[in-house]
Amino acid sequence: QVQLVESGGGLVQAGGSLTLSCAAVGARIASAAVVAWYRQAPGKQREFVASVTRDGKPRSADSVNGRFAISRDGAQNSMLLQIDSLKPEDTAVYYCNAFWSAEYNWWGQGTQVTVSS
């Protein structure tokens, strides 16, 4: 059983920064084919935010391009999401995801990010 545990969320003013962390238990993050972050705002569907493949290819949603940066931390067996220039519309629950295969596709429990204007 693999567990992903997010941390780092909180209340921040618009224009501020946060770093979200997702620690893996029971598997090596470095071996995942893709690691990613998603978010779900109140009343909306979960949406893709950013991802990075095992060979280091990043991808991010157009809505966050240039403000969000995803990375893996092999030493801590975790993935990070650096968020800069936060906007009120970034308010959401942020989820990490680690994908090895259709059978081994794991989600964290979510961490709340609230941006005040």
N, C-alpha and C positions, 0 to 999 in steps of 0.2 A: 504494500500500500504506500502510495506516494502522497505526501502532504505538502502544500504550498502555503506559506504563511506570510501575508502582507503586513507591512507596517509603514509608518511615515506620514499617514494622512493627518488631516487636521483642518483648522480654520486659519485662513490666511487672507490678507488684504489683496485687492486687485493690484497687479504689477509685481507681486512677490513671487517667491520660488519655493518649491518643495522637492524633496527627493523621496520617492517611494521605493521600498525594498520588498523583495519577495524571496524568502528563504525556502529552499527545498529540503525536505526530509525524506529519506528513503530512495533517493535517486540523485544522480549527478546532473546538475543543470547544464554543464558543458556538453553532455552527450545528447541533449534534446535536439531534434531536427530544427525546431522553431520555438522560440520563446516570444511571448507577446503580452501586451497590455490592452485591455478593453475597459470601457466605462459605460455606466448606465445612469442617466439622469432621471429624476423623478418623472414618471409618466411617459418615459421613452424606452425604446428598445436598446438592448446592449449594442454598443458600436465599437468597432476596431479603432485603436489608437496608434499603436506602433508595434513592430516586430523586428526580430533579427534572427537570421538563420545560423546554423551551426558553423558555416564558413564565413560568417561575419557580414552578410548582406542585410542592411537595414531597410525598413520601409515604414512610412508613417502616413496617417490620414492627412488629407489636404487641410483639414480644419485646424490641425496642430503643427503643421510643417514649420520647422525652424524654431519652435518653442519647446518641443518635447524631444528628449534624446533617450533612447533605450540602450542598455548595455548589460553584459554578463559579468559577474564577479566570480571567477573560478575559485579564488582563495576562500571566499565566504559561501560558496555554493549557492549563489543567489543571482537574481536579476534586478536591475535598477531602472527607474524611470525618473529622469531629471526633468522637472517642469519649470520653465521660466515664463516671465511676463504673464502670470495667471490672469484670467478673465472670469467674470461671474458665470459665464456660460460653460466654464470648465467644471463647475460644481457637479459632482456625480460620485457614485461608488466606483472605485477603480479595482479591476480584477486582473490578476496575472494568470497566464496560461502557459503550460509547457506541453509541447506536442512531440511525441515519439512516433506514434502510429494511431490509427483509428481506435485501437484497443487501449493504447496508453496515451491518454489525452487528459491532463489534469488541470483543475482550476483552484485558485485560492478562494478564500471566503469573502474577500472584498475589504477595502479600506475607504472610508469616507473622506472626500476632499470638498471643502466648502470655501468658496471665494466670496468675500464681501466687497461690495462696491464702495 
